[in-house]
């Protein structure tokens, strides 16, 4: 039976006047590419909702990677 290990990387969404549309997506692409070079495979990207306000507004992306042990 194969065994796997998982890695979770949080990419924070930033807001403000200096932030351009698509900055968070570019950061996610950068993280995915860097982790793939180290042998990690993208498993899933999760956009959690705000548990305090119950709003479904992205404040971060949780990127989940997997690799065989």
URDA-V593781 format. One record per run of one state. SS is the DSSP state (H for helix, E for strand, C for the rest). FROM is the first residue (numbers start at 0). LEN is the number of residues. Records with the same first field share a line. If there is no record, write none. Layout:
SS = FROM-LEN  FROM-LEN
//
This chain:
C = 0-3  12-10  37-3  46-13  68-1
E = 3-9  40-6  59-9
H = 22-15
//
